[in-house]
Amino acid sequence: MNTRDLQYFAMLVKLKNYTQVAKYFNVSQPSITQAIRRLEQEFDTKLVRKDRVHRDEMITRSGQLLYEKALAINKKIDIAHQEIARSDQRQIKFGLPPIIGKMYISHIIGNLSKQLLQRIKIVSVGSHELLSELQAGKIDIAMLGSIAPIDQAGIFAELITTRPFSIIVSTDHPLAKKKAVSFQDLTNEIFINYDQQYVHKAAFQAYSTYAQINPQTAIYKVPNVSWIKELVRQNKGISLMVKDAVKDEPGIVALDIEDPIPEKFFISLATREDYILSDDEQQLITKLKEITPIA
């Protein structure tokens, strides 16, 4: 079976128009027609109804069944292309969220050889986005943050450590004199919150729900957490952040959270379940596991 035929068929199910499919792939319309015929011969069934007056009913039940499998096969093939291209270039696409990068980058660099470091291309965005990129085959290894153990189909994740959350405030803020706070103490505070790509937003919602408060939030579309820290430093609001991420940050104080809910920042090392690690990637994972968790 020609896997290209499956790509044509999947697009036909989506567009329900032979001419548009041919235009999408820059081929002739007969090429699409012949591909569908080959698939029908392969599976000994009708995939497309000849009477196509009603476009919504164009695809048979057999066609719908094949379509779901074709999507999965086409995705696997696309991922294989990406994996092989990186393998040929001896490139390691490694996902490292900004907060975890702040906590671990010096340890990572200090534990890896110069030759291995030269092959690593770091992708630094939020953990949610990195997980999506890992599933799509755009990266092959990632250190991910979450508020619970990662349980995603097709992903193998190994827990490295857990870290506590804290409330961060400016040294000019009245709360800076305290060692710890409860969320109920923060009812009237303005929180600088995160967008959806950061797991901190879910933790913030969990703490707010437990305390039965609805704090004011100011969501800034900023490139990374460094900007959030800068806004806190300038006393534009307070925020929730992994305590280690603000260690030794001038102008910022991290306060322990007194609320007794078990919210932790989980740090895991993740790959795709069916991904075959190269020797270099295996060495990278081994070195990452050797990094001593932050005290």
N, C-alpha and C positions, 0 to 999 in steps of 0.2 A: 504494500500500500504506500502511496506517495503522501508524505505528511503535508505537502503543499496543498493537496486536495482537501485535507481537513481544515486548513486555514481558509481556503475559498468557501467551503461549506459553512463554517462558523460565521463568516462575514455575511453570507447570503441569509442565514437565519436572522441576523441582526438587521440587515438593510432591506431584505425581502425584495430585492431588485437586481437582476443579473447585470444590467448595464452599469449600475453604480458600483457593484462589486468589481467588475472588470476595470472600471476607471480607478478604483481604489488601489488595485494591484498593478495597474498599468499593463494590462494584458487584454487580449481580444475577448469578446463575449463568448465565442465558441469554446475558448479555453475553459471558461467557468462551466459551461454546459457539459463539456466532456469530463471534467473533474467530478461533477455530480453523478454522471452515468457510471464512472469507474467505481465510485463509492457504493452506488446501488447494486452494481454487480458483485462487489466485494462482500456486501452484507446480505445479498439476495433479498432485497426489500425496496419499497418505494420510500424515498426520503422527501420528495417534493411532489405535490399534486400537480397534474397537468392542467387542471382547471384552476387558474390562478386569478379568478375574478375578484375573490376576497383575499387580499394580501395577508390578513391576520390568520387565515386558515391555510396558508401556503405550505407549511411544513407539516408532514405527517407525524403521528405519534412516534414512529420509528426514528424519524428525523430529530424529534425533540430529545429522544433518548441518546442518540449519537452526538447531538450538539453538546450535551453536558460533558460527555467523555472527551469530545474534541477540544473543549475549552481547557480541560485539565492537561491533555496531551500537548496542546499548543503552548501552554504555560511552561510545562516541563522542558519542551524543546527550546523555548526562549531563554530559560534559565541556563540550560546546557550550553547554549551559544555564549552567554556571558561568562560562565565558569571557565570554559575552554579558552576564551580570549584572554582572560586574566592569567590562566595557567601558562599559556604560551609566552606571555610577557613577564612571567614570574612576579606578578603583582598581587599583593594581599590587600583587599579592601576591608578595612577594620573600622567598625562603628564605635565611636566613643562620645557619649553625651557630654555637653559642656561641664556639668557639675561633677560627673565622675572623672572627667579629664582633669579638672582642677585638683581633685583628691589624689589621683593616681599617676599623672603623666610623668612626674619626676622619677617615680619608682619604675615605670615602664621603660623609660629611656635608659635608666641606670642598669636595668637587668638584661637588655637586649644588645646583641652585637651590632656593630656598625653596618655589616653586610645585610643583616636582617632588617634593620631600621630603614635602610635605603629602599627596600621592597615594599614597605608598608605605606599605604595611602589612607590617612585617617579621614573619616567622614564624621563631622561633629554637628549633630542636630539632636533634638529631643528623643527620648527613648521610644515614644510611640511611633515616631516617623522612622526611626532606625529599625524597629521591629517590622514595619511594613516593607522597608527596603530589603531586609533580610529574607522575608517571605517571597519577595519578587525577584530575588537573585541579584540585586544590585550591589549588595555586600555579602560577605561570606562568614564573617565572625563579628560579634559585637558584645560589648559590655553594656548591659541594660539595667536601668533603674525601674523599680516597680514598687507597689505597696502590698504586694502578695507574691508568692512564688509564681513564676511564669508557667502557664499551662495552655499552650497554643498548639493546635494541630500542625504537624510537620516541623516543629521547632524542638530542638534538644537544648535545654537550659540547665546549667549547673550553678547552684547558689555559691557565691564566693563569701559574702558577709552581709550583715544588716547594720544599718546605722540609724541613730535617732534623728528625728526632726527637731527643729528649734524655732523660736520666734526671733527674728532679727530686727533690730531697731538702731537708729542713729545714736551715737554717743551724746547727742544734744536732746534726745527724747527723754521725758521724765521716767519712762520705764527702764532706762539704761541703768538706773541705780539698783534694780532688782536682780536677783539670781534666777528666779523662776516665775512663771505666770500661768494662770488657767485661762482657757478660752473665754470664759464668762467675764474675765477682767477686760476683755478686748472688744466688748460690744460696740463701743463708740469710736473705735480706732478705724482708720482707713487702711485697708490692706492693698498692697500692690500685688495683684494676682498674676497668674500665668495663663497662657493660652493652652489649648487642648493637647499640644504635643508634649507637655511636661506632666509627669505623674504627680507633681506637687499639688496640682489643682484637685485631684481626687482626694488626697490626704487632707487638704484644707476643708473640703466639703464634709469629710468624715468627722473632723474635729468640731466643725460648726454644728453638725447634726447632733453630736453627742452633747454639746453644751447648750443646745436649743437656742442658738442665736443666729442672726442673719447679718453679719458684719457688712459694712460698706466696703465695696471693692472698686479699685481703679485698675482696669486692665489696659496695660500699655503694649502696643504692638512693637516690641523691641526685639533686636536680633538674637540676643542670648541673655543668660542670667547675669552676666557682668553688668548689664544695664540696669537690671532690677536692683542689684546691690548698690549701684551708683545712686539710684533714686532714693533708696533707703538711707544711704550715707548723707544725702542732702536733706533728709528729714521730710520727704514728700509723702511718706507713709511707712508702714511696717510690712513685713512679709514672713511667710513660712518657708524655711529652707533647711536642707540637711546641715546639721551642725558643723560637720567637717569642712563644708564648702566655704565657710567664712572664717576659718581658722587664720589668725594673724592678719585679718583684714582691718586696716586702719579706718577709724570712724564708725565702726559697726560693732554692736554687742549682740551676742547670741544668748538667748534666755531659754532655760529648760522649760518644757511644757509639763504642767502638773496633772493634766487630765489622764486618768488611768486607762486609756484605750490603747490597744497594742499596735498602734500605727508605727511602722518602721519603714525605712528606705532599704529595700532589698537590692543588692547588686549581684547580678548573675552574668555568667559567660554563656553566650548562645551561638548556635550554628543551626543550619538546616539538618534534619534528621538523616536525609539521604546524601548529604554532602561528604565527599571523600577528601579528607585533609591532605595537603601536600606535606612534605617533610618540614618545610619552612613554617607552614601554618601550625603543624603539630608542635614545633619548637616554640612558636609564639604562645600557644595555649598553655604549654607546660610552664613557661616562664611567668605567664599571668597568674597561674595557680600558685606559684611560689611566692608571690608578693604577700608580705605580711599584712593582714588586715589592720587598718588604722586603729590605734588604741583609743 
